[in-house]
């Protein structure tokens, strides 16, 4: 099963609106992960 191909087809058929929603969701996900990593580093007291 090629899951990336399925996602590509969904994005392709949904057009730029679907692509924008996908990219926005991905951006928020990575932003949340980076914030979580920073808060953990601050909690330990070692700045990286």
C-alpha positions as CSV (number, residue, x, y, z in Angstrom):
1,X,0.0,0.0,0.0
2,X,1.5,3.3,-1.1
3,X,-0.1,5.8,1.3
4,X,1.8,8.8,-0.1
5,X,0.3,8.1,-3.5
6,X,-3.2,8.2,-2.0
7,X,-2.5,11.5,-0.3
8,X,-1.0,12.9,-3.5
9,X,-4.2,12.0,-5.4
10,X,-6.4,13.5,-2.7
11,X,-4.3,16.8,-2.8
12,X,-4.3,16.7,-6.6
13,X,-8.0,16.4,-6.9
14,X,-8.8,18.9,-4.1
15,X,-6.6,21.5,-5.8
16,X,-4.9,24.5,-4.2
17,X,-7.4,24.8,-1.4
18,X,-6.7,21.3,-0.2
19,X,-3.0,21.8,-0.6
20,X,-3.1,25.0,1.4
21,X,-5.1,23.2,4.2
22,X,-2.5,20.4,4.2
23,X,0.5,22.7,4.3
24,X,-1.1,24.8,7.1
25,X,-1.8,21.6,9.2
26,X,1.8,20.4,8.6
27,X,3.2,23.9,9.6
28,X,1.1,24.0,12.8
29,X,2.2,20.4,13.7
30,X,5.9,21.2,13.3
31,X,5.5,24.5,15.1
32,X,3.8,22.7,18.0
33,X,6.6,20.2,18.2
34,X,9.3,22.9,18.2
35,X,7.5,24.7,21.0
36,X,7.2,21.5,23.0
37,X,10.9,20.9,22.6
38,X,11.8,24.4,23.7
39,X,9.5,24.2,26.8
40,X,11.1,20.9,27.7
41,X,14.6,22.4,27.4
42,X,13.6,25.4,29.5
43,X,12.1,23.1,32.1
44,X,15.4,21.2,32.4
45,X,17.3,24.4,32.5
46,X,19.7,23.6,29.7
47,X,19.4,25.9,26.7
48,X,20.3,24.2,23.4
